[in-house]
Each structure stands twice: as C-alpha cells, then as structure tokens.
Amino acid sequence: MLILNSISKSYENGVKALDNISLSIPKGLYGLLGPNGAGKSSLMRKCRCR
C-alpha cells in the first residue's frame, strides 16, 4: 500500500503544483495520467516513490 498524506508543492513564482494531496493506493500496477502541468512529476518527486 502506498499512502501519501498532505503533499504540497509550490514554485517560487507562487504556482501551486500540489495543494494538500492525500491518497491511498493498494498494491498493484497503476498509471498516473493527466494533462501537462497537472503536477504528475512533482507528485512523484515529492513522494520519492520506488
């Protein structure tokens, strides 16, 4: 199980990539989809998932 609690990321220019994101993902294979600029890469860097 992957559990993320209260993940936030803001850039120096004030843009919020992530704002208090919390989620639980059960064991399995998943994809992270969304438009450009939605915060996908920021989320993965912030949680340091392996």
BAFILUM-175695 format. One line per 10 residues: number of its first residue (from 1); their letters; for each residue x, y, z of C-alpha. Coordinates in Angstrom, 2 decimals, decimal comma. Layout:
NUM	A	X Y Z | ...
//
This chain:
1	MLILNSISKS	0,00 0,00 0,00 | 1,24 3,46 -0,92 | -0,06 6,19 1,41 | 0,50 9,89 0,77 | -0,64 12,44 3,35 | -0,83 16,22 2,92 | 1,61 16,55 0,00 | 2,09 20,14 -1,21 | 4,48 21,73 -3,72 | 4,71 25,42 -4,64
11	YENGVKALDN	7,17 27,07 -7,02 | 8,99 30,36 -6,37 | 6,61 32,20 -8,72 | 3,66 31,21 -6,49 | 2,24 28,45 -8,70 | 0,90 25,53 -6,65 | 1,66 22,22 -8,37 | 0,18 20,22 -5,47 | -2,06 21,52 -2,71 | -2,59 19,24 0,31
21	ISLSIPKGLY	-2,94 15,99 -1,68 | -3,68 12,79 0,25 | -4,36 9,35 -1,24 | -4,01 5,64 -0,56 | -3,18 3,21 -3,37 | -3,45 -0,56 -2,78 | -0,71 -2,89 -4,03 | -0,82 -3,35 -7,80 | 0,21 -1,77 -11,09 | -1,11 1,75 -11,80
31	GLLGPNGAGK	-0,52 4,66 -14,16 | -0,57 8,36 -13,34 | -2,39 10,30 -16,07 | -3,20 13,96 -16,50 | -2,64 16,98 -18,73 | 0,65 18,89 -18,95 | 1,20 20,97 -15,83 | -1,15 18,89 -13,65 | 1,61 18,03 -11,13 | 2,30 14,39 -12,03
41	SSLMRKCRCR	6,09 14,71 -11,97 | 6,01 16,97 -8,92 | 3,96 14,35 -7,06 | 6,36 11,55 -7,94 | 9,44 13,60 -6,96 | 7,81 14,75 -3,71 | 6,81 11,26 -2,52 | 10,13 9,66 -3,62 | 8,27 6,53 -4,76 | 10,30 3,46 -5,64
//
